């Protein structure tokens, strides 16, 4: 089964905010959402239905490890990835 992952920044120049886009993608389309931002505190304890957040700056290896964790359900998330409570 194919899986889809959206990497969403919070601070968009116009239109809906990244939080709104991420929440819509997760709830309406069941797309896995990983936020990427320099302002992780804006997400509080997380957005319902989304996976987590990577804090900028990050490098290619961190992003690759986070994507692999989310899409392949690796044993452990990379330490740079803050997971949201999915209860």
Secondary structure as UniProt FT lines:
FT   STRAND          5..9
FT   HELIX           18..29
FT   STRAND          32..37
FT   HELIX           40..43
FT   TURN            44..45
FT   TURN            48..49
FT   STRAND          52..55
FT   HELIX           60..72
FT   TURN            79..80
FT   STRAND          81..83
//
